[in-house]
Amino acid sequence: MPIPYTLKHLLQDFVVEELSLMPEQAEGPYTYGKLKKHNLTTLQAIQILSKGTRIRLKDFGYAGNKDKKAITTQLISVKIRYPDQLERLQKFQDPRIDLTFVGKGNEHIRLGRLEGNQFCIIVRNLDHQPCMFTKIPNLFGPQRFSQNNAQIGRFIVKKQFADAAKLMDDPAVQRFLAKHPDEPIAAIQCLPKRLMALYVHAYQSLLFNEMVHTYLKWHSFADVENVELPLIGFGMDELADASVKKMVDAVLQKEGISERDFIIRQIPELSAEGGSRSLFLEVKNLVVSELEDDECFPGKKKCVLSFTLSKGCYATVVIDFLFNTEPTVSEAEGCMCP
């Protein structure tokens, strides 16, 4: 029986601490800081920092994109080109952002350079404890897709740039399109590179999730072992498993694409290589509290879960699988308790 629940009712219900791979510290052009933010995506926080300090957006580096409706902490790097930039960074203030300096070095922090993330999550509006599973599919979470991210990525891969640009809910893109309706590629390039790449990655993620569901339909869940499934992109390794190859071929045929379509010659920085991702994720150090009275939902219970996931794995997927139903994410910004 599915267990209804509410996730992220309050910002403090979802706390994420990045397990960073701290670069070797030395004197160098990069300043490292712990970025603590709330109610912002990582990119939004970096954009605010960039604008507030007049430091170029591309001079900021971070290892992972963190949830918006949450309190998250992660390591960032900032390339300091002039002494006054560091002074502006030290004086920067925003109520949604706290930046603590931890050192200097010669290395730019890039996407993927982290061990994983530690989560502490309060799940509300409960009647029962969660079910416990030893196997949890390593799906990409819904925050990967937003409303149209995967569809925009599909249009980009299929070189339907006008359709992609029209779907982008970004003022800069739409202003450019209004003035230059016949230049959708230039309109898309109004976006930061990291944001442009998210769309193609979202499409890759959608295809991966489809393959996970298909693979688990073709095999007994109880008996299936953890295997590597492909992230579809150009330059994929030869697939030795016949059933996996059949599944990939079926996905490509359904989408009307080939692996080489992920080479985007018109916008080369959006080209996406193939890769692999495990079928199941590993939940480490899982601790589940006893049920307590929920002060935000009278008559209901709440439960606190803490656990660690490797990079690229989604806590919302873990919660959804443990509670075996779709969450109702509250729109409340604060607790409406009496």
C-alpha positions as CSV (number, residue, x, y, z in Angstrom):
1,M,0.0,0.0,0.0
2,P,1.6,3.3,-1.0
3,I,2.4,5.7,1.9
4,P,1.4,9.3,1.2
5,Y,3.9,11.9,2.3
6,T,5.0,15.5,2.0
7,L,8.6,16.4,1.1
8,K,10.3,19.9,1.3
9,H,7.4,21.5,3.3
10,L,10.0,23.7,4.9
11,L,13.5,24.7,3.6
12,Q,15.1,23.1,6.6
13,D,13.4,19.8,5.9
14,F,16.0,19.1,3.2
15,V,19.6,19.6,4.1
16,V,22.5,18.6,1.8
17,E,26.2,18.7,2.7
18,E,28.5,18.0,-0.3
19,L,31.4,15.5,0.3
20,S,34.0,17.5,-1.5
21,L,37.3,16.5,-3.0
22,M,39.3,19.5,-1.7
23,P,42.1,20.4,-4.1
24,E,45.6,20.5,-2.7
25,Q,46.1,23.8,-1.0
26,A,48.8,26.2,-2.1
27,E,49.2,29.7,-3.2
28,G,47.4,30.1,-6.5
29,P,44.9,32.2,-8.4
30,Y,41.9,30.2,-7.2
31,T,40.1,31.0,-3.9
32,Y,38.1,28.2,-2.4
33,G,34.9,28.7,-0.3
34,K,32.1,26.8,1.3
35,L,28.9,28.1,-0.3
36,K,25.8,27.7,1.9
37,K,22.6,28.7,0.1
38,H,18.8,28.3,0.4
39,N,15.9,28.6,-2.0
40,L,18.4,29.0,-4.9
41,T,19.8,26.5,-7.4
42,T,23.6,26.4,-7.5
43,L,23.7,28.2,-10.8
44,Q,21.3,30.9,-9.5
45,A,23.6,31.4,-6.5
46,I,26.7,31.6,-8.7
47,Q,25.0,34.1,-11.0
48,I,24.1,36.3,-8.0
49,L,27.7,36.1,-6.7
50,S,29.0,37.0,-10.2
51,K,26.8,40.0,-10.6
52,G,27.3,41.2,-7.0
53,T,31.1,41.0,-7.2
54,R,31.6,41.8,-10.9
55,I,33.6,38.6,-11.4
56,R,33.0,36.7,-14.6
57,L,30.6,33.8,-14.4
58,K,33.1,31.4,-16.0
59,D,35.6,32.2,-13.2
60,F,33.4,30.4,-10.7
61,G,33.6,26.6,-10.4
62,Y,31.6,24.0,-8.6
63,A,31.3,20.3,-8.6
64,G,27.5,19.7,-8.4
65,N,24.1,21.2,-9.0
66,K,22.2,21.3,-5.7
67,D,18.5,21.5,-5.0
68,K,16.7,24.9,-4.9
69,K,14.2,24.2,-2.2
70,A,16.7,23.1,0.4
71,I,19.6,24.2,2.5
72,T,22.8,23.1,0.8
73,T,26.5,23.5,1.4
74,Q,29.2,22.9,-1.3
75,L,32.7,23.8,-2.3
76,I,33.3,26.4,-5.0
77,S,36.3,28.0,-6.6
78,V,36.7,31.5,-7.8
79,K,39.5,32.6,-10.0
80,I,40.8,35.9,-8.7
81,R,42.4,38.0,-11.4
82,Y,42.8,41.3,-9.6
83,P,43.2,42.1,-5.8
84,D,40.0,44.2,-5.7
85,Q,37.9,41.1,-6.8
86,L,38.9,39.3,-3.6
87,E,37.9,42.3,-1.5
88,R,34.5,42.5,-3.3
89,L,34.0,38.8,-2.7
90,Q,34.8,39.1,1.0
91,K,32.3,42.0,1.4
92,F,29.6,40.3,-0.6
93,Q,26.3,40.0,1.3
94,D,23.0,38.3,0.4
95,P,20.5,36.8,2.9
96,R,20.2,33.6,0.8
97,I,24.0,33.0,0.5
98,D,26.7,32.5,3.1
99,L,30.3,32.1,1.8
100,T,33.1,30.9,4.1
101,F,36.7,31.0,2.7
102,V,38.7,27.8,3.2
103,G,41.9,28.3,1.2
104,K,43.7,28.9,-2.1
105,G,45.1,26.8,-4.8
106,N,45.8,26.2,-8.5
107,E,42.8,24.1,-9.4
108,H,39.5,25.1,-10.9
109,I,36.6,23.0,-9.4
110,R,34.7,21.3,-12.2
111,L,31.4,19.4,-12.4
112,G,31.7,15.9,-11.1
113,R,34.7,16.5,-8.8
114,L,33.0,15.3,-5.6
115,E,32.7,12.1,-3.7
116,G,29.0,12.4,-3.0
117,N,26.4,14.1,-0.7
118,Q,25.2,13.7,2.8
119,F,21.5,14.2,3.3
120,C,19.3,14.9,6.4
121,I,15.6,14.9,5.3
122,I,12.4,15.4,7.2
123,V,9.5,13.6,5.6
124,R,6.1,14.8,6.8
125,N,2.4,14.0,6.7
126,L,2.9,10.4,7.5
127,D,0.9,7.5,8.9
128,H,3.5,4.8,8.7
129,Q,7.2,4.1,8.6
130,P,8.8,3.7,5.2
131,C,9.4,0.3,3.6
132,M,13.1,-0.7,3.5
133,F,14.6,-2.0,0.3
134,T,18.1,-3.3,-0.5
135,K,17.8,-2.4,-4.2
136,I,16.9,1.1,-5.4
137,P,16.9,2.0,-9.1
138,N,19.5,4.7,-9.9
139,L,17.0,7.0,-11.7
140,F,17.6,10.6,-12.4
141,G,15.3,12.7,-10.1
142,P,12.5,15.0,-11.3
143,Q,14.6,18.1,-10.5
144,R,16.8,17.0,-13.4
145,F,14.0,17.7,-15.9
146,S,12.1,20.7,-14.6
147,Q,9.1,21.4,-16.9
148,N,10.6,21.3,-20.4
149,N,14.3,20.6,-20.0
150,A,14.3,17.2,-21.6
151,Q,12.1,18.3,-24.5
152,I,14.4,21.2,-25.2
153,G,17.3,18.8,-25.1
154,R,15.5,16.5,-27.6
155,F,15.0,19.5,-29.9
156,I,18.7,20.4,-29.7
157,V,19.9,16.9,-30.4
158,K,17.5,16.7,-33.4
159,K,18.8,20.1,-34.6
160,Q,15.4,21.7,-34.2
161,F,16.9,24.9,-32.7
162,A,13.9,27.1,-33.4
163,D,11.6,24.8,-31.4
164,A,14.2,24.6,-28.6
165,A,14.6,28.3,-28.3
166,K,10.8,28.9,-28.2
167,L,10.5,26.6,-25.2
168,M,13.2,28.2,-23.2
169,D,11.7,30.2,-20.3
170,D,14.6,32.7,-20.3
171,P,14.2,36.5,-20.8
172,A,17.5,36.9,-22.6
173,V,16.6,34.2,-25.1
174,Q,13.1,35.5,-25.7
175,R,14.3,39.1,-26.1
176,F,16.9,38.0,-28.7
177,L,14.3,35.9,-30.5
178,A,11.8,38.9,-30.6
179,K,14.5,40.9,-32.4
180,H,16.1,38.2,-34.5
181,P,13.4,35.4,-35.0
182,D,15.5,33.7,-37.7
183,E,18.6,33.3,-35.4
184,P,17.6,30.6,-32.9
185,I,21.1,29.3,-32.4
186,A,22.4,32.7,-31.4
187,A,19.4,33.1,-29.1
188,I,20.2,29.8,-27.4
189,Q,23.8,31.0,-27.0
190,C,22.6,33.9,-24.9
191,L,22.5,31.4,-22.0
192,P,25.5,30.5,-19.9
193,K,27.3,27.4,-21.1
194,R,26.4,25.4,-18.0
195,L,22.7,26.1,-18.4
196,M,22.7,25.2,-22.1
197,A,24.4,21.9,-21.4
198,L,21.7,21.1,-18.8
199,Y,19.1,20.6,-21.5
200,V,21.1,18.0,-23.4
201,H,22.0,16.2,-20.2
202,A,18.3,16.2,-19.2
203,Y,17.5,14.4,-22.5
204,Q,20.2,11.9,-21.9
205,S,18.8,11.4,-18.4
206,L,15.3,10.9,-19.7
207,L,16.5,8.2,-22.1
208,F,18.4,6.5,-19.2
209,N,15.3,6.4,-17.0
210,E,13.4,4.8,-19.8
211,M,16.0,2.1,-20.2
212,V,16.0,1.4,-16.4
213,H,12.2,0.9,-16.5
214,T,12.5,-1.3,-19.6
215,Y,15.4,-3.4,-18.2
216,L,13.5,-4.0,-15.0
217,K,10.4,-5.1,-17.0
218,W,12.6,-7.6,-18.9
219,H,14.2,-9.1,-15.8
220,S,13.0,-10.3,-12.5
221,F,13.6,-7.5,-10.0
222,A,14.4,-10.0,-7.2
223,D,17.1,-11.7,-9.2
224,V,18.6,-8.9,-11.4
225,E,22.2,-7.9,-10.5
226,N,23.6,-4.4,-10.6
227,V,24.8,-3.8,-14.1
228,E,26.1,-0.7,-16.0
229,L,23.6,0.8,-18.4
230,P,24.6,3.3,-21.1
231,L,24.1,7.0,-21.0
232,I,23.4,7.5,-24.7
233,G,25.8,9.9,-26.5
234,F,28.4,10.0,-29.2
235,G,31.5,7.8,-28.9
236,M,29.7,5.1,-26.8
237,D,31.6,1.9,-26.0
238,E,30.6,-1.3,-27.8
239,L,27.8,-3.0,-25.9
240,A,28.6,-6.6,-25.1
241,D,25.3,-7.5,-23.4
242,A,22.8,-8.4,-26.2
243,S,19.8,-7.5,-24.2
244,V,21.2,-4.0,-23.4
245,K,22.1,-3.5,-27.0
246,K,18.6,-4.4,-28.1
247,M,17.2,-2.0,-25.6
248,V,19.4,0.9,-26.7
249,D,18.6,0.2,-30.4
250,A,14.9,0.3,-29.5
251,V,15.2,3.6,-27.7
252,L,17.2,5.2,-30.6
253,Q,14.6,3.9,-33.1
254,K,11.7,5.2,-31.0
255,E,13.3,8.7,-30.7
256,G,14.4,8.8,-34.3
257,I,18.0,9.5,-33.5
258,S,21.5,8.0,-33.6
259,E,24.4,8.2,-31.2
260,R,26.1,10.7,-33.5
261,D,23.2,13.1,-33.3
262,F,24.7,14.1,-29.9
263,I,27.5,15.8,-31.8
264,I,26.1,19.3,-32.1
265,R,28.3,21.0,-34.7
266,Q,26.2,24.2,-34.7
267,I,26.9,24.6,-30.9
268,P,29.9,22.4,-30.3
269,E,29.9,23.0,-26.5
270,L,26.6,21.2,-26.3
271,S,27.9,17.9,-27.8
272,A,27.5,15.1,-25.3
273,E,29.6,12.0,-25.0
274,G,28.1,8.6,-24.1
275,G,28.9,7.1,-20.8
276,S,27.5,4.6,-18.3
277,R,25.6,4.6,-15.0
278,S,24.8,1.7,-12.6
279,L,21.3,0.2,-12.6
280,F,21.0,0.5,-8.8
281,L,22.4,3.1,-6.4
282,E,24.0,2.4,-3.0
283,V,22.6,4.1,0.1
284,K,25.2,4.4,2.8
285,N,24.8,5.1,6.5
286,L,21.0,5.1,6.4
287,V,19.4,6.1,9.6
288,V,15.6,6.3,10.0
289,S,14.1,7.9,13.1
290,E,11.0,6.7,14.9
291,L,7.8,8.5,13.9
292,E,7.1,11.7,15.8
293,D,4.1,14.1,15.9
294,D,4.2,16.4,12.9
295,E,3.8,20.0,14.1
296,C,2.9,21.1,10.5
297,F,0.3,18.5,9.8
298,P,-1.9,17.9,12.9
299,G,-2.8,14.3,13.5
300,K,0.0,13.1,11.2
301,K,3.6,12.0,11.9
302,K,7.1,12.9,10.6
303,C,10.2,10.9,10.1
304,V,13.9,12.0,9.8
305,L,16.2,10.1,7.4
306,S,19.9,10.6,7.0
307,F,22.1,8.9,4.5
308,T,24.9,9.3,2.0
309,L,24.8,8.9,-1.8
310,S,27.5,8.8,-4.4
311,K,27.7,11.7,-6.8
312,G,25.0,11.8,-9.4
313,C,22.5,10.0,-7.3
314,Y,19.2,11.6,-6.2
315,A,17.9,11.7,-2.6
316,T,14.4,12.3,-3.9
317,V,14.5,9.0,-5.8
318,V,15.5,7.2,-2.6
319,I,12.7,8.8,-0.6
320,D,10.2,8.0,-3.4
321,F,11.2,4.4,-3.5
322,L,11.2,3.9,0.3
323,F,7.7,5.5,0.5
324,N,6.6,3.9,-2.7
325,T,4.5,6.8,-4.0
326,E,4.8,10.2,-5.7
327,P,5.5,13.0,-3.1
328,T,3.3,16.0,-2.6
329,V,5.8,18.9,-2.5
330,S,4.3,21.7,-0.4
331,E,4.4,25.2,-1.9
332,A,4.5,26.7,1.5
333,E,7.5,28.8,2.3
334,G,7.0,28.5,6.0
335,C,5.3,26.3,8.5
336,M,1.6,27.2,8.7
337,C,1.2,25.6,12.1
338,P,-1.3,27.0,14.6
